[in-house]
Amino acid sequence: MADKKLDTAIFSGGCFWCMVEPFDTLPGIEKVVSGYTGGHVANPTYEEVCTGKTGHTEAVKITFDPEKFPYRKLVDLYWQVADPTDAMGQFQDRGDQYRPVIYYNSEEQKKIAEESKKELAESGIFDKPIVTQILKASAFYPAEEYHQDFYKKNPERYALEESAGRAAYQARFKNKH
């Protein structure tokens, strides 16, 4: 049996609690980990990142099989779950640590993300500019265990978080697209 060639994708788009579920059960997705990336402090804690002073974003690291779920499809789904026009957070989550970023780990990922962003900007779906950053991936630090699979562990709290705007955004996006 041939070994699977897996890749990773890192996205931030608000609270990482709400960024896991949209990707978690798709075919070819091996694992989705909540964590922190893009900052200047090694091994940050949730409390440190929440201050907005470490430079990190709350993010998800997705391990996937590109044969079953190509990177482009991940990026396309990302646009559906994170508002690309809000540079200072997502929905009820405000602050630099919640800004939308696609972190690429190869020139191919960078090219795909940039092409997709350009297509989205030209589509006319949004009235405001697309401000999602596309940055080179740096160290990714898994969040504390209680943050992992939050939507499974705390379904009531997860539903409350989702009801604060993300679900409505997703419905609007699908209607416009």
Order of alpha helices (4+ residues) and beta strands (2+ residues): beta-alpha-beta-alpha-beta-alpha-beta-beta-beta-alpha-beta-beta-alpha-alpha-alpha
